[in-house]
Amino acid sequence: MEDDLRGVAAHVCPAPATEGPGTGARIDAGAAGEGLSVPRSKLADMSRISRDQVDHLAMLARIDLTDDESEQLTGDLAVILDSLAQIREAAADDVPAMSHPQPLVNVMRPDEVRPGLSSQEVLEGAPAAEDQRFVVPRILAED
């Protein structure tokens, strides 16, 4: 079962291929599997997750699942893993991985020094002020 879970970890936590494009590359599990690798041909098999695997993962995560929850999660995780397998099949080896479909640009305005309020103007809006400071209710007792 441990090998099956490592396969699931490698499928869910992909890392870049260790071989070049079009060479039947292997996918490394990275931190999730520490040195494990899975051939692409086995990715389709990984979308099948058993209830025992779900129960074992729940035990590792210290999640107490009822029988109904475990059964529901088995189906839900199978759907998620099937979707990931479809994405992997569609991904071309010559297309670099990306986090966003469009390039990100900084849309914030440049920092420019502008005149602000004087301390007197700020304190005018305060409910109470004394010696150029806000006066607030004491929350700690003096020692």
DSSP file (Angstrom, degrees, kcal/mol; ACC not computed):
  #  RESIDUE AA STRUCTURE BP1 BP2  ACC     N-H-->O    O-->H-N    N-H-->O    O-->H-N    TCO  KAPPA ALPHA  PHI   PSI    X-CA   Y-CA   Z-CA
    1    1 A M     >        0   0    0      0, 0.0     4,-2.4     0, 0.0     5,-0.2   0.000 360.0 360.0 360.0 -34.3    0.0    0.0    0.0
    2    2 A E  H  >  +     0   0    0      1,-0.2     4,-2.3     2,-0.2     5,-0.2   0.887 360.0  51.7 -60.0 -38.6    2.9    2.4    0.7
    3    3 A D  H  > S+     0   0    0      2,-0.2     4,-2.0     1,-0.2    -1,-0.2   0.888 108.5  51.5 -64.6 -37.6    4.0    2.2   -2.9
    4    4 A D  H  > S+     0   0    0      2,-0.2     4,-2.1     1,-0.2    -2,-0.2   0.915 110.1  48.7 -64.1 -41.8    0.4    3.0   -4.0
    5    5 A L  H  X S+     0   0    0     -4,-2.4     4,-2.7     1,-0.2    -2,-0.2   0.874 108.9  52.8 -66.6 -36.5    0.4    6.1   -1.7
    6    6 A R  H  X S+     0   0    0     -4,-2.3     4,-2.6     2,-0.2    -1,-0.2   0.891 107.9  52.4 -64.0 -37.0    3.7    7.2   -3.1
    7    7 A G  H  X S+     0   0    0     -4,-2.0     4,-1.9     2,-0.2    -2,-0.2   0.907 109.7  47.9 -63.3 -41.2    2.3    6.9   -6.5
    8    8 A V  H  X S+     0   0    0     -4,-2.1     4,-2.8     2,-0.2     5,-0.2   0.921 111.6  50.5 -64.7 -43.2   -0.7    9.1   -5.5
    9    9 A A  H  X S+     0   0    0     -4,-2.7     4,-2.4     1,-0.2    -2,-0.2   0.899 110.7  49.3 -62.0 -39.9    1.8   11.6   -3.9
   10   10 A A  H  < S+     0   0    0     -4,-2.6    -1,-0.2     1,-0.2    -2,-0.2   0.855 113.9  46.5 -67.5 -33.4    3.8   11.7   -7.1
   11   11 A H  H  < S+     0   0    0     -4,-1.9    -2,-0.2    -5,-0.2    -1,-0.2   0.889 117.3  41.2 -75.4 -39.3    0.7   12.2   -9.2
   12   12 A V  H  < S+     0   0    0     -4,-2.8    -2,-0.2     1,-0.2    -3,-0.2   0.807 120.6  42.7 -79.8 -30.1   -0.8   14.9   -6.9
   13   13 A C  S  < S-     0   0    0     -4,-2.4    -1,-0.2    -5,-0.2    19,-0.2  -0.625  83.2-177.7-115.8  70.4    2.5   16.8   -6.4
   14   14 A P        -     0   0    0      0, 0.0    15,-0.1     0, 0.0    -3,-0.1  -0.271   7.8-170.5 -72.1 156.2    4.2   16.8   -9.8
   15   15 A A        -     0   0    0     13,-0.7    13,-0.2    -5,-0.1     3,-0.1  -0.836  41.4 -65.4-132.0 171.7    7.6   18.2  -10.5
   16   16 A P        -     0   0    0      0, 0.0    12,-0.7     0, 0.0    -1,-0.1  -0.181  62.1 -93.2 -59.9 152.2    9.3   18.9  -13.8
   17   17 A A  B     -A   27   0A   0     10,-0.1    10,-0.2     1,-0.1     8,-0.0  -0.350  24.7-144.3 -65.2 145.9   10.3   15.9  -16.0
   18   18 A T  S    S+     0   0    0      8,-1.6     2,-0.3    -3,-0.1    -1,-0.1   0.596  81.1  52.7 -90.2 -10.6   13.8   14.6  -15.4
   19   19 A E  S    S-     0   0    0      7,-0.4     3,-0.1     1,-0.1     6,-0.1  -0.769  95.3 -88.6-118.9 167.3   14.3   13.7  -19.1
   20   20 A G    >   -     0   0    0     -2,-0.3     3,-1.2     1,-0.2     5,-0.3  -0.083  59.4 -66.8 -70.8 172.2   14.0   15.7  -22.2
   21   21 A P  T 3  S+     0   0    0      0, 0.0    -1,-0.2     0, 0.0    71,-0.0  -0.265 115.6  12.2 -61.3 140.9   10.8   16.1  -24.3
   22   22 A G  T 3  S+     0   0    0     -3,-0.1    -2,-0.1     1,-0.1    72,-0.0   0.676  93.8 108.8  71.7  19.0    9.5   13.1  -26.1
   23   23 A T  S <  S-     0   0    0     -3,-1.2    -1,-0.1    -4,-0.1    -3,-0.1   0.109  99.6 -95.6-113.7  22.8   11.6   10.6  -24.3
   24   24 A G        -     0   0    0      1,-0.1    16,-0.2    -5,-0.1    17,-0.1   0.945  59.3-152.4  65.7  45.9    9.0    8.9  -22.2
   25   25 A A        -     0   0    0     -5,-0.3    15,-1.1    14,-0.1     2,-0.3  -0.001   4.8-130.1 -56.5 155.0    9.9   11.2  -19.3
   26   26 A R  E     - B   0  39A   0     13,-0.2    -8,-1.6    14,-0.1     2,-0.5  -0.813  14.7-131.8-104.4 148.6    9.5   10.2  -15.7
   27   27 A I  E     -AB  17  38A   0     11,-2.4    11,-2.5    -2,-0.3     2,-0.3  -0.887  18.0-140.4-103.4 127.0    7.8   12.5  -13.3
   28   28 A D  E     - B   0  37A   0    -12,-0.7   -13,-0.7    -2,-0.5     9,-0.2  -0.625   5.8-142.8 -85.6 145.4    9.5   13.1   -9.9
   29   29 A A    >   -     0   0    0      7,-2.4     3,-1.1    -2,-0.3     4,-0.3   0.637  33.4-167.4 -80.3 -14.8    7.5   13.2   -6.8
   30   30 A G  G >>  -     0   0    0      6,-0.4     4,-2.1     1,-0.3     3,-0.9  -0.318  62.4 -11.2  63.7-143.0    9.7   15.9   -5.3
   31   31 A A  G 34 S+     0   0    0      1,-0.3    -1,-0.3     2,-0.2    -2,-0.1   0.792 133.0  63.0 -63.3 -28.5    9.3   16.7   -1.6
   32   32 A A  G <4 S+     0   0    0     -3,-1.1    -1,-0.3   -19,-0.2    -2,-0.2   0.845 122.5  17.0 -67.4 -32.0    6.1   14.6   -1.4
   33   33 A G  T <4 S-     0   0    0     -3,-0.9    -2,-0.2    -4,-0.3    -1,-0.2   0.454  93.6-137.3-121.9  -1.5    7.9   11.4   -2.3
   34   34 A E  S  < S-     0   0    0     -4,-2.1    -3,-0.1     1,-0.2     3,-0.1   0.925  83.2 -10.8  42.5  82.9   11.6   12.2   -1.7
   35   35 A G  S    S+     0   0    0     -5,-0.3    -1,-0.2     1,-0.3     2,-0.2   0.439 100.0 131.3  87.0   0.1   13.4   10.7   -4.7
   36   36 A L        -     0   0    0     -6,-0.3    -7,-2.4    -3,-0.1    -6,-0.4  -0.559  33.7-170.7 -82.4 150.3   10.5    8.6   -6.1
   37   37 A S  E     -B   28   0A   0     -9,-0.2    -9,-0.2    -2,-0.2   -27,-0.0  -0.992   8.4-156.2-140.4 152.4    9.7    8.8   -9.7
   38   38 A V  E     -B   27   0A   0    -11,-2.5   -11,-2.4    -2,-0.3     5,-0.1  -0.990  21.9-120.5-130.2 127.6    6.7    7.5  -11.7
   39   39 A P  E >   -B   26   0A   0      0, 0.0     3,-1.7     0, 0.0     4,-0.4  -0.365  25.7-121.3 -63.7 146.8    6.7    6.7  -15.4
   40   40 A R  G >  S+     0   0    0    -15,-1.1     3,-1.5     1,-0.3     4,-0.5   0.825 110.2  66.7 -57.6 -31.4    4.1    8.6  -17.4
   41   41 A S  G 3  S+     0   0    0      1,-0.3     3,-0.3     2,-0.2     4,-0.3   0.758  98.4  52.6 -64.0 -22.9    2.5    5.4  -18.5
   42   42 A K  G <> S+     0   0    0     -3,-1.7     4,-1.1     1,-0.2     3,-0.4   0.544  83.8  88.4 -88.6  -7.0    1.4    4.7  -14.9
   43   43 A L  H <> S+     0   0    0     -3,-1.5     4,-0.5    -4,-0.4     3,-0.4   0.869  83.9  55.3 -61.1 -36.5   -0.3    8.1  -14.4
   44   44 A A  H >4 S+     0   0    0     -4,-0.5     3,-0.9    -3,-0.3    -1,-0.2   0.874 105.5  53.1 -64.3 -35.7   -3.6    6.8  -15.7
   45   45 A D  H >4 S+     0   0    0     -3,-0.4     3,-1.4    -4,-0.3    -1,-0.2   0.770  97.4  67.0 -69.1 -25.3   -3.5    4.0  -13.1
   46   46 A M  H 3< S+     0   0    0     -4,-1.1    -1,-0.2    -3,-0.4    -2,-0.2   0.686  81.9  73.8 -72.6 -16.7   -3.0    6.4  -10.2
   47   47 A S  T << S+     0   0    0     -3,-0.9     2,-0.8    -4,-0.5    35,-0.3   0.658  79.3  86.0 -73.0 -11.3   -6.4    8.0  -10.7
   48   48 A R    <   +     0   0    0     -3,-1.4     2,-0.4    -4,-0.2    -1,-0.0  -0.807  62.6 179.0 -88.8 113.2   -7.8    4.8   -9.1
   49   49 A I        -     0   0    0     -2,-0.8     2,-0.1    25,-0.2    29,-0.1  -0.951  16.6-140.7-118.3 134.9   -7.7    5.4   -5.3
   50   50 A S     >  -     0   0    0     -2,-0.4     4,-2.0     1,-0.1     5,-0.1  -0.462  22.3-116.6 -91.9 163.6   -8.9    2.8   -2.9
   51   51 A R  H  > S+     0   0    0      1,-0.2     4,-2.7     2,-0.2     5,-0.2   0.857 116.9  58.1 -65.6 -34.0  -10.9    3.3    0.3
   52   52 A D  H  > S+     0   0    0      2,-0.2     4,-2.4     1,-0.2    -1,-0.2   0.897 105.6  49.8 -62.1 -39.1   -7.9    1.8    2.2
   53   53 A Q  H  > S+     0   0    0      2,-0.2     4,-2.9     1,-0.2    -2,-0.2   0.919 110.7  49.0 -65.1 -43.0   -5.7    4.5    0.7
   54   54 A V  H  X S+     0   0    0     -4,-2.0     4,-2.5     2,-0.2    -2,-0.2   0.923 112.4  48.5 -61.9 -44.3   -8.1    7.3    1.7
   55   55 A D  H  X S+     0   0    0     -4,-2.7     4,-2.1     2,-0.2    -2,-0.2   0.896 112.5  48.7 -63.0 -39.9   -8.3    5.8    5.3
   56   56 A H  H  X S+     0   0    0     -4,-2.4     4,-2.4     2,-0.2    -2,-0.2   0.924 111.8  48.1 -66.7 -44.3   -4.5    5.7    5.5
   57   57 A L  H  X S+     0   0    0     -4,-2.9     4,-2.2     1,-0.2    -2,-0.2   0.892 111.1  51.6 -62.2 -38.9   -4.1    9.3    4.2
   58   58 A A  H  <>S+     0   0    0     -4,-2.5     5,-3.3    -5,-0.2     4,-0.3   0.897 109.4  50.1 -64.4 -39.4   -6.8   10.4    6.7
   59   59 A M  H ><5S+     0   0    0     -4,-2.1     3,-0.9     3,-0.2    -2,-0.2   0.913 110.5  49.5 -64.7 -42.1   -4.9    8.6    9.5
   60   60 A L  H 3<5S+     0   0    0     -4,-2.4    -2,-0.2     1,-0.3    -1,-0.2   0.871 114.0  45.3 -63.6 -36.5   -1.6   10.3    8.4
   61   61 A A  T 3<5S-     0   0    0     -4,-2.2    -1,-0.3    -5,-0.2    -2,-0.2   0.440 113.4-122.2 -84.8  -0.4   -3.4   13.7    8.4
   62   62 A R  T < 5 +     0   0    0     -3,-0.9     2,-0.5    -4,-0.3    -3,-0.2   0.910  60.4 149.2  57.4  45.7   -5.0   12.9   11.8
   63   63 A I      < -     0   0    0     -5,-3.3     2,-0.9    -6,-0.1    -1,-0.2  -0.951  42.8-142.4-110.1 124.3   -8.5   13.3   10.4
   64   64 A D        -     0   0    0     -2,-0.5     2,-0.4    -3,-0.1    -5,-0.0  -0.774  25.9-172.9 -89.2 107.5  -11.2   11.1   11.9
   65   65 A L        -     0   0    0     -2,-0.9     2,-0.1   -10,-0.1    -2,-0.0  -0.802  18.5-134.6-104.0 141.5  -13.5   10.1    9.1
   66   66 A T     >  -     0   0    0     -2,-0.4     4,-2.5     1,-0.1     5,-0.2  -0.401  35.5-102.8 -78.4 169.2  -16.8    8.3    9.4
   67   67 A D  H  > S+     0   0    0      1,-0.2     4,-2.2     2,-0.2     5,-0.2   0.899 124.0  49.8 -60.6 -40.3  -17.4    5.4    7.0
   68   68 A D  H  > S+     0   0    0      2,-0.2     4,-2.5     1,-0.2    -1,-0.2   0.911 111.4  48.1 -66.0 -41.8  -19.7    7.6    4.9
   69   69 A E  H  > S+     0   0    0      2,-0.2     4,-2.9     1,-0.2     5,-0.2   0.898 111.2  51.0 -64.8 -40.2  -17.2   10.4    4.7
   70   70 A S  H  X S+     0   0    0     -4,-2.5     4,-1.9     2,-0.2    -1,-0.2   0.913 111.6  47.2 -63.7 -42.2  -14.4    8.0    3.8
   71   71 A E  H  X S+     0   0    0     -4,-2.2     4,-1.6    -5,-0.2    -2,-0.2   0.918 113.3  48.5 -65.0 -43.3  -16.6    6.5    1.0
   72   72 A Q  H  X S+     0   0    0     -4,-2.5     4,-2.4     1,-0.2    -2,-0.2   0.923 111.7  49.2 -62.6 -45.3  -17.5   10.0   -0.2
   73   73 A L  H  X S+     0   0    0     -4,-2.9     4,-3.2     1,-0.2     5,-0.3   0.833 104.0  60.3 -65.7 -32.5  -13.9   11.2   -0.2
   74   74 A T  H  X S+     0   0    0     -4,-1.9     4,-1.7    -5,-0.2    -1,-0.2   0.936 110.8  40.7 -60.0 -45.3  -12.8    8.1   -2.1
   75   75 A G  H  X S+     0   0    0     -4,-1.6     4,-2.0     2,-0.2    -2,-0.2   0.911 115.7  50.5 -68.2 -42.7  -15.1    9.1   -5.0
   76   76 A D  H  X S+     0   0    0     -4,-2.4     4,-2.1     1,-0.2    -2,-0.2   0.924 111.8  46.9 -62.5 -44.9  -14.2   12.8   -4.8
   77   77 A L  H  X S+     0   0    0     -4,-3.2     4,-2.9     1,-0.2     5,-0.2   0.857 108.5  56.0 -66.8 -34.3  -10.5   12.1   -4.8
   78   78 A A  H  X S+     0   0    0     -4,-1.7     4,-2.3    -5,-0.3    -1,-0.2   0.913 108.1  48.3 -62.4 -41.8  -10.9    9.7   -7.7
   79   79 A V  H  X S+     0   0    0     -4,-2.0     4,-2.2     2,-0.2    -2,-0.2   0.916 112.7  48.5 -63.7 -43.3  -12.6   12.5   -9.7
   80   80 A I  H  X S+     0   0    0     -4,-2.1     4,-2.2     1,-0.2    -2,-0.2   0.932 113.0  46.8 -62.9 -46.2   -9.8   14.9   -8.8
   81   81 A L  H  X S+     0   0    0     -4,-2.9     4,-2.2     1,-0.2    -1,-0.2   0.865 110.5  52.9 -66.9 -35.3   -7.0   12.4   -9.8
   82   82 A D  H  X S+     0   0    0     -4,-2.3     4,-2.1   -35,-0.3    -1,-0.2   0.912 109.2  50.1 -63.5 -41.2   -8.8   11.6  -13.0
   83   83 A S  H  X S+     0   0    0     -4,-2.2     4,-2.0     1,-0.2    -2,-0.2   0.914 110.2  49.3 -63.8 -42.4   -8.9   15.4  -13.8
   84   84 A L  H  X S+     0   0    0     -4,-2.2     4,-2.4     1,-0.2    -1,-0.2   0.886 108.9  53.1 -63.3 -38.5   -5.2   15.7  -13.1
   85   85 A A  H  X S+     0   0    0     -4,-2.2     4,-2.0     1,-0.2    -1,-0.2   0.894 108.1  50.7 -64.2 -38.9   -4.5   12.7  -15.3
   86   86 A Q  H  X S+     0   0    0     -4,-2.1     4,-1.8     2,-0.2    -1,-0.2   0.896 109.7  50.0 -65.0 -39.7   -6.4   14.4  -18.2
   87   87 A I  H  X S+     0   0    0     -4,-2.0     4,-1.6     1,-0.2    -2,-0.2   0.917 109.5  51.5 -64.5 -42.3   -4.5   17.6  -17.7
   88   88 A R  H  < S+     0   0    0     -4,-2.4    -1,-0.2     1,-0.2    -2,-0.2   0.889 108.5  51.4 -61.4 -39.4   -1.2   15.7  -17.8
   89   89 A E  H  < S+     0   0    0     -4,-2.0    -1,-0.2     1,-0.2    -2,-0.2   0.868 111.6  47.2 -65.8 -35.6   -2.2   13.9  -21.0
   90   90 A A  H  < S+     0   0    0     -4,-1.8     2,-0.2    -5,-0.1    -1,-0.2   0.754  90.0  99.5 -78.0 -24.0   -3.0   17.3  -22.7
   91   91 A A     <  -     0   0    0     -4,-1.6     2,-0.3    -5,-0.1     6,-0.0  -0.455  69.4-139.2 -68.8 128.1    0.2   18.9  -21.6
   92   92 A A    >   -     0   0    0     -2,-0.2     3,-1.3     1,-0.1    -2,-0.1  -0.648   9.8-132.0 -87.0 144.9    2.8   19.0  -24.3
   93   93 A D  T 3  S+     0   0    0     -2,-0.3    -1,-0.1     1,-0.2   -76,-0.1   0.763 105.4  55.1 -67.3 -24.9    6.4   18.3  -23.4
   94   94 A D  T 3  S+     0   0    0      2,-0.1    -1,-0.2   -74,-0.1    -3,-0.0   0.431  89.0  88.3 -91.2   2.9    7.7   21.3  -25.3
   95   95 A V  S <  S-     0   0    0     -3,-1.3     3,-0.1     3,-0.0     2,-0.0  -0.889  79.9-127.8-101.6 122.0    5.4   23.8  -23.5
   96   96 A P        -     0   0    0      0, 0.0    -4,-0.1     0, 0.0    -2,-0.1  -0.331  28.2-102.5 -68.1 149.3    7.0   25.2  -20.3
   97   97 A A        -     0   0    0     -6,-0.0     2,-0.3     2,-0.0    -6,-0.0  -0.379  44.6-175.4 -67.1 147.8    5.0   25.0  -17.1
   98   98 A M        -     0   0    0      1,-0.1    -3,-0.0    -3,-0.1    -1,-0.0  -0.974  32.5-147.0-144.6 158.1    3.3   28.2  -16.0
   99   99 A S  S    S+     0   0    0     -2,-0.3    -1,-0.1     1,-0.2     3,-0.0   0.645  88.2  30.5 -98.0 -18.2    1.4   29.5  -13.0
  100  100 A H        -     0   0    0      1,-0.1    -1,-0.2     4,-0.0     4,-0.1  -0.991  68.6-134.6-140.4 146.1   -0.8   31.9  -15.0
  101  101 A P  S    S+     0   0    0      0, 0.0    -1,-0.1     0, 0.0    -2,-0.0   0.771  95.9  44.9 -71.8 -24.1   -2.2   31.9  -18.5
  102  102 A Q  S    S-     0   0    0     -3,-0.0     2,-0.1     1,-0.0    -3,-0.1  -0.898  99.0 -99.8-117.1 147.8   -1.2   35.6  -19.0
  103  103 A P        -     0   0    0      0, 0.0     2,-0.3     0, 0.0    -1,-0.0  -0.414  40.3-123.2 -64.5 140.6    2.1   37.2  -18.0
  104  104 A L        -     0   0    0     -2,-0.1     2,-0.3    -4,-0.1    -4,-0.0  -0.669  30.1-174.7 -86.8 138.6    1.8   39.1  -14.7
  105  105 A V        -     0   0    0     -2,-0.3     2,-0.7     0, 0.0     0, 0.0  -0.942  35.0-102.7-128.8 154.0    2.7   42.8  -14.6
  106  106 A N        -     0   0    0     -2,-0.3    -2,-0.0     1,-0.2     0, 0.0  -0.661  35.3-179.0 -76.7 115.6    2.9   45.2  -11.7
  107  107 A V        +     0   0    0     -2,-0.7     2,-0.2     2,-0.1    -1,-0.2   0.306  44.5 109.8-100.3   8.9   -0.3   47.2  -12.0
  108  108 A M  S    S-     0   0    0      1,-0.1     3,-0.1     3,-0.0    -2,-0.0  -0.555  74.2-108.9 -85.3 150.9    0.4   49.4   -9.0
  109  109 A R        -     0   0    0     -2,-0.2    -1,-0.1     1,-0.1     2,-0.1  -0.352  42.4 -93.7 -71.1 156.2    1.3   53.1   -9.4
  110  110 A P        -     0   0    0      0, 0.0     2,-0.4     0, 0.0    -1,-0.1  -0.418  44.6-101.5 -69.4 148.3    4.8   54.2   -8.8
  111  111 A D        +     0   0    0     -2,-0.1     2,-0.4    -3,-0.1    -3,-0.0  -0.567  48.7 175.2 -71.0 125.4    5.6   55.4   -5.3
  112  112 A E        -     0   0    0     -2,-0.4     2,-0.4    -3,-0.0    -3,-0.0  -0.998  34.5-114.7-134.0 137.2    5.7   59.2   -5.3
  113  113 A V        +     0   0    0     -2,-0.4    -2,-0.0     3,-0.0     3,-0.0  -0.562  42.1 175.3 -71.0 125.7    6.2   61.5   -2.4
  114  114 A R        -     0   0    0     -2,-0.4     2,-0.1     0, 0.0    -2,-0.0  -0.945  38.3 -92.1-129.4 152.7    3.0   63.6   -1.9
  115  115 A P        -     0   0    0      0, 0.0     2,-0.2     0, 0.0     3,-0.1  -0.391  47.7-170.5 -64.2 139.9    2.1   66.0    0.8
  116  116 A G        -     0   0    0      1,-0.1     2,-0.2    -2,-0.1    -3,-0.0  -0.441  31.9 -64.9-115.9-168.3    0.3   64.5    3.7
  117  117 A L        -     0   0    0     -2,-0.2    -1,-0.1     1,-0.1     2,-0.1  -0.537  48.2-121.0 -80.3 146.6   -1.6   65.7    6.7
  118  118 A S     >  -     0   0    0     -2,-0.2     4,-2.1     1,-0.1     5,-0.2  -0.429  28.7-108.1 -77.5 163.1    0.3   67.6    9.4
  119  119 A S  H  > S+     0   0    0      1,-0.2     4,-2.5     2,-0.2     5,-0.2   0.866 121.5  55.1 -61.5 -34.8    0.2   66.1   12.9
  120  120 A Q  H  > S+     0   0    0      1,-0.2     4,-1.5     2,-0.2    -1,-0.2   0.919 107.4  48.7 -63.7 -43.4   -2.1   69.0   14.0
  121  121 A E  H  > S+     0   0    0      2,-0.2     4,-0.6     1,-0.2    -2,-0.2   0.880 112.7  48.6 -64.8 -37.6   -4.6   68.1   11.2
  122  122 A V  H >< S+     0   0    0     -4,-2.1     3,-1.2     1,-0.2     4,-0.3   0.938 110.9  49.2 -67.0 -46.5   -4.5   64.4   12.2
  123  123 A L  H >< S+     0   0    0     -4,-2.5     3,-1.1     1,-0.3    -1,-0.2   0.743  97.8  69.4 -68.3 -22.6   -5.1   65.2   15.9
  124  124 A E  H 3< S+     0   0    0     -4,-1.5    -1,-0.3     1,-0.2    -2,-0.2   0.815  99.8  49.8 -63.2 -28.9   -8.0   67.5   15.1
  125  125 A G  T << S+     0   0    0     -3,-1.2    -1,-0.2    -4,-0.6    -2,-0.2   0.513  91.5 100.4 -87.5  -4.7  -10.0   64.4   14.0
  126  126 A A  S <  S-     0   0    0     -3,-1.1     3,-0.1    -4,-0.3    -3,-0.0  -0.539  76.2-130.9 -82.2 146.5   -9.1   62.5   17.2
  127  127 A P  S    S+     0   0    0      0, 0.0     2,-0.3     0, 0.0    -1,-0.1   0.850  93.8   7.8 -62.6 -33.2  -11.7   62.2   20.0
  128  128 A A        +     0   0    0      7,-0.2     7,-2.3     2,-0.0     2,-0.3  -0.986  68.3 176.4-151.2 139.7   -9.0   63.2   22.5
  129  129 A A  E     +C  134   0B   0     -2,-0.3     2,-0.3     5,-0.3     5,-0.2  -0.990   2.5 176.7-143.1 149.3   -5.4   64.5   22.2
  130  130 A E  E >   -C  133   0B   0      3,-2.4     3,-0.7    -2,-0.3    -2,-0.0  -0.947  69.9  -2.5-154.2 131.9   -2.7   65.6   24.6
  131  131 A D  T 3  S-     0   0    0     -2,-0.3     3,-0.1     1,-0.2    -1,-0.0   0.897 129.4 -53.8  53.6  47.1    1.0   66.7   24.0
  132  132 A Q  T 3  S+     0   0    0      1,-0.2     2,-0.3   -12,-0.0    -1,-0.2   0.793 120.0 103.0  60.9  31.2    0.8   65.9   20.2
  133  133 A R  E <  S-C  130   0B   0     -3,-0.7    -3,-2.4   -10,-0.0     2,-0.2  -0.961  77.4-102.5-139.1 156.1   -0.5   62.3   20.9
  134  134 A F  E     -C  129   0B   0     -2,-0.3     2,-0.5    -5,-0.2    -5,-0.3  -0.554  31.6-139.1 -72.8 142.3   -3.8   60.5   20.8
  135  135 A V        +     0   0    0     -7,-2.3    -7,-0.2    -2,-0.2    -1,-0.0  -0.930  29.0 173.8-104.6 125.6   -5.3   59.9   24.2
  136  136 A V        -     0   0    0     -2,-0.5     3,-0.1    -9,-0.1     2,-0.0  -0.887  38.9 -87.1-128.3 158.0   -6.8   56.4   24.6
  137  137 A P        -     0   0    0      0, 0.0     2,-0.2     0, 0.0    -1,-0.0  -0.368  48.6-108.2 -64.8 143.6   -8.4   54.5   27.5
  138  138 A R        +     0   0    0      1,-0.1     3,-0.1    -2,-0.0     0, 0.0  -0.538  36.5 176.5 -72.0 135.6   -5.9   52.7   29.7
  139  139 A I        +     0   0    0     -2,-0.2     2,-0.4     1,-0.1    -1,-0.1   0.551  63.1  58.6-113.9 -16.2   -6.2   48.9   29.3
  140  140 A L  S    S-     0   0    0      0, 0.0     2,-0.2     0, 0.0    -1,-0.1  -0.927  82.3-122.0-117.4 141.7   -3.3   47.8   31.5
  141  141 A A        -     0   0    0     -2,-0.4     2,-0.2     1,-0.1    -2,-0.0  -0.496  32.0-108.8 -76.6 148.4   -3.0   48.5   35.2
  142  142 A E              0   0    0     -2,-0.2    -1,-0.1     1,-0.1     0, 0.0  -0.573 360.0 360.0 -76.2 141.2    0.1   50.4   36.4
  143  143 A D              0   0    0     -2,-0.2    -1,-0.1     0, 0.0    -2,-0.0   0.408 360.0 360.0 -98.9 360.0    2.6   48.3   38.4
